[in-house]
Amino acid sequence: MESTDHLVRPLSWTQPIPLRVHGHYSRAEILAAFGALNDQQRYLSREGVYFDPTSQTDLLFVTLKKSEKLFSPTTRYNDYAISPTEFHWESQSTTRATSPTGQRYIHHRDRGSHVILFVRESRQQNGQTLPFLCLGFADYVSHQGDRPMAIRWRLHHPIPAALYPTIAIAV
C-alpha cells in the first residue's frame, strides 16, 4: 500500500474541474480536465502556458530543472518557490507587461480570471515523463521587467513541507 506525506484537496471554485490541489497529473490529464483535449479536439499544448477561455483560467506549466537539450536559451526561465506560499515565475519571452496577456496576468482578479500553477522538478526521470504537481490557484503579487515578465504569485494553499525543498530550486 502506498502512502503520502501530504493531502490533496479539491480546487475550490464553481467550475466542474476534477483536479486536486497537490495532486500529480500529466499535461494531457490537465488539458482534458479543462476540455482542451478530447475525442473531437486533440490539441496538446507544448507551451508552458495554456489559457482556457471557457473557465477564464491560465494554466502555467513549470519545469524547474531545464536541460539544454530540451529547452532553448529563450525558454530556460528562472522559476522557483520563494517560500511555501509564494512562487517566482517568468512569462514567455515575448510577453510584455503592457500586452493583453501581461495585463491579464496583472489584473486577473479584477477581470474575473484565474491562474493555476502546475510544477515538476524535471521533464523526465529514468526515461519516464514526470507528472506536474498542482499547486492550485495563485494571485498576482508583483512583477519586474518585460520579455519575459518576472511575476511573483501568492498561492492559495502552501506547498507541503515535504515537497517544498524540490520546488525551491533556483536556477
Secondary structure by P-SEA (a helix, b strand, c coil): cccccbbbbcccccccccccccccccaaaaaaaaccccccccccccccccccccccbbbbbbbccccccccccccccccccccccbbbbbcccccccccaaaaaaaaccccccbbbbbbbcccccccbbbbbbcccbbbbcccccccccbbbbbbcccccccccccccccc
